[in-house]
Amino acid sequence: MTAININSNKAHAALEKCRVLKEYSLFIDAVRAHEKEEGGTAFILELEEQTVRAIAEE
């Protein structure tokens, strides 16, 4: 089994071949950036709440 680093700054070829994987990588970058800012915990809690709500609506 081969593991790959999908962090957007690593520019792995898989990120260019798979749009969903690239979008996920960018999403994680955004979450990490907000987490470092003041109020990052509130952002994470809001994100979790919105995610649960979005899943429940499907």
N, C-alpha and C positions, 0 to 999 in steps of 0.2 A: 504494500500500500504506500502510495506517495502522498505526502502532505504538501500543500502549497500555501504560501502567504498571500492572502487576498487583500491585504492593506493597500489602499489606493496608491500610496507613495511607492509601492514596490513594482507597480506597472506590470504585473504578471499577464502573460498572453491570454489567460483564461478570462480576464476582466474585459478584454476587447472582444472576445468571442461570445460571451454570455452577458446580455444586457442586464438581466435580473441580478446576477452576481456583482456586476459593476455598481448598480444602483444600491445594493445592499452594502457594499464596501463604502460608498459615499455617505450613506445613511449613518453607518457606524462612526465615520469620521466626524459627522455633525454632532452626534450624541456625545462623543468624547470631548469635542470642543466646548459644548454647552456645559458639560459636567465640570469642567475646569473653571468656568466663570462663576462669579458670585451668584448664588441662587440655583446652582446646578442641580441640587437635590430636588428642588421644586420642579424643575424642568423634567427630570427623570420620572417623578411621580405623575406629573401631568401626561407625559408620554405613555406611561403604562396604562393610565386610566383611559386615554383616548384609544389605545390599541385594543383594550378589552371591549370597549364600546363598539368599535368598528367590527370586531369579530362577532359580537353578539347580533349585530344588524344583518349579517350575511344569512 
